[in-house]
Amino acid sequence: MKFIIDNWYLILIAVASGVMLMLPALRGASGGSLSAAAAVNLINREKAVVIDVCEPEEFAAGHVNGAKNVPLSQLEEKLPTTVKNKQLPVVLVCASGARAVRAEATAKKLGYEKAQAMAGGMKAWRDAGLPVEKA
């Protein structure tokens, strides 16, 4: 007990570190903050552009209707030519949501302030019963 009282700050640091390590798991591993329903609202009401950052093979297997395929590895050079108006909302999608989160950071770095990653990716889109287009 004396150790805990004398070293309370070490205990506090250990607990804070544990909480910070657990935050990603508590928020969900699917990444992104935009739900499939919110993405549909953005697409319909604000004319959001949907960018699928999957590889071409994954894109061909199924994607959001009207989505444009720009693989994550090519996003930095191709996004400015694909979406010329940086004021438009950009919805970034991938298979599970993880790549879309990285793509969101890249898009914001390029000046697309309204870029958002869709949580859960195409899996969440399909689970919501929304239409999927195949190339």
N, C-alpha and C positions, 0 to 999 in steps of 0.2 A: 504494500500500500504506500509506503514511504517513497518508493521508486516512482510510482504514478504521480504522486503529489509533487515531488522534486522535478520531474521531467514531463510535466503536462504539455508543454509545447511540442515535444517529440511525438506524443500520442496524437495531438491535434494535427500535426503534419502528416502522420501516417493515415489518419482517417480521411483527411482532405485528399490525399493522393489516391486512396482507394475509391473515393466518390468520383474523382476525375477520370479514373480508369473505367468505371462502370457507366458513365454518362452515355457513351455511344450505344451500349447495349440497351440501356433504359429508353433511349430515344428511338430505338429500332434500327436494325442493321440494314434496312432497305434504303436508307439515305433519302435525301430530298425532302422538301417541305410541302410540295404541291400534291394534293390528292388528285385522283383521276377525275372526279366530279368538278373540282376547281379548274382543272386543265380544260375540260369541256367548256366551262363558262368563259374562260379566257379566250379560247378559240372562237366561240360563237359571238361573244359580246365585244371583244377588243381586237379581233382579227389577229390573234397570236399566231406566230409561225412555229410549227413543230419541227424540231431538228432531232433526228434519230442518230445517236452517236455509236450505234452498233456497227460491226463489220458488215460488208455487203451481203455475205451469205446469211447472216442473222436477219438483216433487213428484208431480204427476199422471202424469208420464211414467214414473215408477218410483221406489220407495222401499223401505226396509227394512220387512218385515212388522211391523205394529203401531206404526210410527213416527207421531209427531205433528208436524204442520207448523207451525213458528213461524219465519217469515222473519227473517233476521238483523236487518233494520231495525226489527222489532217485538219482538225478544227481550227487551229490558230491561223492557218493560211487560207482556208476555204470559207470560213464563216462570214468574213466581210463581203465576199462576192455573192454569197448565198442570201444573206439578209443585209440589204444595203441600208435600210432605215433602222438606226439604232434605238429609236424611240418606241418601236413595236415590241410588245411582249414576246419573249422567246421561251418556248417550253422544250426542255431537253429531256430526251427519253432514251433509255437503253433497256437491256433485258431485265435487270434486277433493280436498277437505280443507283448502283455504286459508281459506274462510269459517268452517269449524268451529273452527279455531284461534282466530280472533277471537271467536267465540261462547263458547269455553271461558273466555277471559279475562273476558268479560262475566258469564258464569254464576258464576265464582269471586268476582267483585266483588259479586254479589248474595247470596253465602253458600252456594253449591252447591260445597262443597269436593271432592266426588267426581265433579265434571264432567270428562269427558275427550273430546278430539276424536279421531275415528277417522282414522288415517293413510290417505291415498289416497281417502277418501270413497266414493261409490257405485261408482266405477270399481274400487276394490280389493274392494268387496263382490261385485260381479259377477264379477271375475276369480277370486275364491275359489269361485265356483260356488254362492253362497248365494242363497236365494229372494228375488225382488223382487216387490213388490205394485204394481199400477197402480190409480190412482183413476178 
